[in-house]
Amino acid sequence: MCRNGISKATLSRIPVYLELLRSLPEERYEHISATSIARKLSLGEVQVRKDLASISGAGKPKLGYVTAELIENLENCLGSDNLTSAVLVGAGKLGKALLDYDEFEKFGIRIAAAFDSNNKVLNINSRISIQPIDKFENICRNNDIKLGIITVGAGSAQAVCDKMVECGIVGILNFAPCNLNVPAGVILKNENIALSLAHLNNQISK
């Protein structure tokens, strides 16, 4: 992973850089400059130079970066060469949408399993099998799961969060519209889609 803390904006551009670099013919692009990358992607040169410097250091004058090394550094930053497994609890509409989303691996994350207490959703068509919730603990402990995603309702979210912590999960992404309590050492990130849209609406209405 990246040695330095990088911004969310920079992180979001890394897959774009990787897609470009992987598409270039090796015989013509043994080296590549930030200027060339910026031009090909229609991005600001200063922005690209800053992004790459935070991940791979400064390129060599007149040569730029060794393309193969830059690709490796970008992949290492995302962790795409060593995927981190995550689990999801709550296979309703939002949970199902996340399970069908195929971009997580570009950022070094793989949803390894999903769980739900509703037997009716266990066999729905999904890329990832949905397990009954009573298998949650064994699967998490046997696979050393460290990341969890909560997509249950507000009434069940804290209990799910507590269960994740008990099973050794130390990073939780919460989509439930409520505040959760976690012990020290556990990182909690809340994603309230409605609130984000309301904020965006407020911004464009000014």
C-alpha positions in Angstrom: 0.0 0.0 0.0 1.1 3.6 -0.3 3.6 4.7 2.2 2.3 8.2 2.4 -1.3 9.2 3.1 -2.8 10.3 -0.2 -6.0 12.2 -0.8 -9.2 10.6 -1.9 -9.1 12.6 -5.1 -5.6 11.2 -5.9 -6.7 7.7 -5.0 -9.7 8.0 -7.4 -7.3 8.8 -10.3 -4.9 5.9 -9.8 -7.1 3.4 -11.7 -7.3 5.9 -14.6 -3.5 6.2 -14.7 -3.2 2.4 -14.6 -5.7 1.8 -17.4 -3.8 4.2 -19.6 -0.3 2.8 -18.8 -1.3 -0.8 -19.3 -2.8 0.1 -22.7 0.5 1.6 -24.0 2.7 -0.5 -26.3 5.8 -1.5 -24.2 8.2 -1.0 -27.1 7.2 2.6 -27.6 6.7 3.6 -24.0 9.6 2.2 -21.9 9.6 5.7 -20.2 6.7 8.1 -19.9 6.5 11.6 -18.4 3.8 13.2 -16.3 3.3 15.7 -19.1 2.6 12.9 -21.6 0.1 11.2 -19.2 -1.6 14.5 -18.5 -2.0 15.2 -22.2 -3.4 11.7 -23.0 -5.9 11.9 -20.2 -6.8 15.6 -20.7 -5.8 16.3 -17.1 -3.8 19.2 -15.6 -0.1 18.6 -15.7 0.5 19.9 -12.2 -2.1 17.7 -10.8 -0.7 14.6 -12.5 2.8 15.4 -11.5 1.7 15.9 -7.9 -0.2 12.6 -7.9 2.6 10.5 -9.3 5.2 12.2 -7.0 3.2 11.2 -3.9 3.2 7.6 -5.1 6.4 7.0 -7.1 8.6 10.0 -6.4 9.8 12.4 -9.1 10.5 11.2 -12.6 13.9 11.6 -14.1 14.6 14.8 -16.1 13.9 14.4 -19.8 13.0 10.7 -19.3 10.1 10.7 -16.9 9.2 7.4 -15.2 10.1 3.9 -16.1 6.7 2.8 -17.2 6.9 -0.8 -15.8 8.1 0.6 -12.4 5.4 3.2 -12.4 2.7 0.6 -13.0 4.1 -1.6 -10.2 4.1 1.4 -7.8 0.5 2.3 -8.7 -0.6 -1.3 -8.3 1.1 -1.5 -4.9 -0.5 1.7 -3.8 -3.9 0.3 -4.5 -3.0 -3.1 -3.1 -4.4 -4.7 -6.3 -1.6 -7.2 -6.3 -2.7 -8.4 -2.8 -6.5 -8.0 -2.5 -8.0 -7.4 0.9 -11.1 -9.4 1.6 -14.2 -7.7 2.9 -17.7 -8.9 4.0 -21.1 -7.3 3.6 -24.1 -7.7 5.9 -27.5 -6.8 4.5 -28.4 -8.1 1.0 -31.3 -5.7 0.4 -31.4 -3.4 -2.6 -28.4 -1.4 -1.6 -26.4 -4.4 -0.6 -27.2 -6.2 -3.8 -26.1 -3.2 -5.8 -22.8 -3.2 -4.0 -22.4 -6.9 -4.6 -22.9 -6.4 -8.3 -20.4 -3.5 -8.5 -17.3 -4.8 -10.1 -14.9 -1.9 -9.5 -13.7 -2.7 -6.0 -10.8 -4.9 -7.1 -9.3 -1.9 -8.9 -8.8 -0.4 -5.4 -7.4 -3.6 -3.8 -10.6 -4.8 -2.2 -12.6 -8.0 -2.8 -16.0 -8.6 -1.2 -15.5 -12.3 -0.2 -18.9 -13.0 1.2 -22.3 -11.4 2.0 -24.8 -12.2 4.7 -28.4 -11.7 5.5 -30.9 -12.9 8.1 -33.7 -13.1 5.5 -33.7 -16.6 3.9 -35.5 -15.3 0.9 -32.5 -13.4 -0.4 -30.0 -16.2 0.1 -30.4 -17.5 -3.4 -30.9 -14.3 -5.3 -28.9 -14.0 -8.5 -25.6 -12.3 -7.5 -21.9 -12.6 -8.4 -21.2 -13.3 -4.7 -23.0 -16.0 -2.7 -25.2 -14.7 0.1 -24.8 -16.7 3.3 -27.1 -17.0 6.3 -26.0 -14.7 9.1 -25.3 -17.6 11.5 -22.2 -18.4 9.3 -20.8 -14.9 9.7 -18.5 -15.6 12.6 -16.9 -18.7 11.3 -16.3 -17.2 7.8 -14.8 -14.0 9.2 -12.4 -15.8 11.7 -11.4 -18.5 9.2 -10.5 -16.0 6.5 -9.0 -13.3 8.8 -11.5 -10.7 7.5 -10.6 -7.1 8.5 -13.1 -5.0 6.5 -16.8 -5.0 6.9 -19.7 -3.2 5.0 -23.0 -2.6 6.8 -26.1 -2.2 4.6 -28.8 -3.2 7.0 -31.5 -0.9 8.5 -30.7 1.6 11.3 -32.4 -0.7 13.9 -30.0 -3.6 13.2 -26.8 -1.7 12.4 -25.3 -1.4 15.9 -25.8 -5.1 16.6 -24.1 -5.9 13.2 -21.3 -3.5 14.0 -20.7 -5.1 17.4 -20.6 -8.6 15.8 -18.1 -7.4 13.2 -15.8 -6.0 16.0 -16.2 -9.3 18.0 -15.0 -11.2 14.9 -11.8 -9.1 14.5 -13.0 -6.6 11.8 -11.1 -3.3 12.3 -12.4 -1.2 9.4 -16.2 -0.7 8.9 -18.0 1.1 6.2 -21.6 2.0 7.4 -24.4 2.8 5.0 -27.1 2.7 7.7 -28.6 6.1 8.5 -27.5 6.2 12.1 -24.5 6.8 14.3 -22.6 3.7 15.5 -20.3 3.2 18.5 -17.0 1.4 18.0 -14.1 0.8 20.4 -10.7 2.4 20.0 -8.7 0.8 17.3 -11.6 0.3 15.0 -12.0 2.7 12.0 -15.6 3.6 11.2 -16.6 5.5 8.1 -20.3 6.5 7.6 -21.8 6.9 4.1 -25.2 8.6 4.2 -26.4 8.8 0.6 -29.4 10.9 1.3 -27.4 13.4 3.3 -24.8 13.6 0.5 -27.5 14.3 -2.0 -29.0 16.9 0.2 -25.7 18.6 0.6 -25.2 18.6 -3.1 -28.6 20.0 -3.7 -27.9 22.7 -1.2 -24.7 23.6 -3.1 -26.3 23.8 -6.5 -29.2 25.9 -5.1 -27.0 28.7 -3.9 
